[in-house]
């Protein structure tokens, strides 16, 4: 019980150390540019105070879908949810400590089979079952905002949950943030991968970021 409690406390502290937008977050608008090889697409995004969002003025439907997916990622990772709401039905057990000092957290209960690694009060590895596949994310560097950490450089890889077969290649991410007003906003995401054995880079750039006016109560 003591080990389980300490594993829960270790993971809870890292979970609560993530940077999230607070209840006063007003939302914002930005111009977006998507660059894939020689192809460049532009448009506009808006993320609202309730973290709903919209993507407009993108001429190409596939490009709009790609931008939509990234904006969803941005919004969903800034949501502030209480630990018990997200993980209250899970149990936690300490696993191995790797040479870097990262402590493995093994999950049981509702999310049995998931696992994490925590180092320096940050989650540096995520291994989760999502929609029939296991996604594994290794974080290599972070940004200290003074109000929690943001992932800066990380990768992701997918495996079939039944066969263990790797699905697609490894994607390497680098995220850039700027503090605008009281809030840290992503201004760039570079994704490096391979397509048909050749290196490929996808760049999302967000500029002209403007916070929305808070809704009067």
C-alpha positions, -999 to +999 in steps of 0.1 A: +000+000+000+029+024+008+045+017-026+012+022-044+006+054-025+041+068-032+037+059-069+004+077-070+018+107-053+049+108-075+027+106-107+001+131-093+028+157-086+042+154-122+006+155-136-002+186-117+031+202-128+021+203-164+014+238-178-023+244-185-045+274-192-064+287-162-102+294-158-096+330-170-081+320-203-099+342-229-090+323-261-071+337-290-069+340-328-039+334-350-029+331-386-016+296-395+008+285-422+013+248-430+044+238-450+048+203-464+078+200-487+072+226-515+035+230-506+024+259-485-011+265-471-025+293-451-055+300-429-068+312-396-076+296-363-095+305-332-094+288-299-122+299-276-122+303-238-140+270-234-113+255-256-136+248-286-119+259-318-124+266-355-101+265-385-111+288-414-098+302-448-079+271-457-084+263-494-072+227-494-094+202-475-065+179-466-045+208-453-075+220-433-078+186-418-041+185-408-043+219-392-076+210-374-058+179-359-029+200-346-052+227-331-071+200-314-038+187-299-029+222-288-063+227-270-067+193-254-032+194-238-039+228-221-072+216-204-069+217-167-086+186-152-083+175-116-061+144-111-089+124-096-112+132-125-087+118-150-070+090-129-093+084-100-102+049-112-065+039-118-040+023-095-003+030-096+028+009-088+065+018-089+085+000-116+122+002-125+144+034-123+164+038-155+200+052-157+187+087-162+168+086-129+134+083-145+110+062-124+086+039-141+049+041-130+028+010-139-009+016-141-037-007-131-074-004-128-094+013-156-062+021-176-044-012-169-015-017-192-006+020-195+027+031-180+046+063-175+081+075-165+086+105-142+119+124-138+125+157-120+087+161-114+079+158-151+064+130-171+091+120-196+075+089-211+039+081-219+027+047-230-010+045-235-037+024-251-057+047-274-082+036-301-068+001-306-031+011-306-004+018-281+012+052-285+046+058-269+059+093-264+094+100-251+101+136-240+137+148-244+134+185-234+109+208-218+102+245-212+099+257-176+072+284-177+073+291-139+037+278-139+044+242-150+063+226-178+057+223-215+071+196-238+097+210-262+113+181-280+097+146-281+089+117-304+059+094-308+055+059-322+025+036-326+022-002-322-008-025-329-022-035-295-028-071-305+003-079-326+028-054-313+036-045-349+049-010-354+024+012-373+042+039-393+075+054-385+088+075-356+077+111-356+100+137-340+084+169-328+098+203-318+073+228-303+080+266-298+060+287-274+058+324-266+042+341-236+014+364-249-002+384-222-005+359-192-005+328-214+020+306-232+009+300-267+024+276-293+038+296-322+055+267-341+055+229-344+080+211-366+074+174-373+101+152-388+093+118-401+100+095-430+078+089-461+088+061-485+122+059-468+129+096-474+130+123-446+100+146-445+092+177-425+059+193-418+059+228-403+029+245-386+036+282-379+011+303-359+016+341-361-003+373-354-016+357-321-042+379-304-059+371-272-097+375-273-114+398-249-127+381-218-165+376-218-182+400-194-200+383-165 
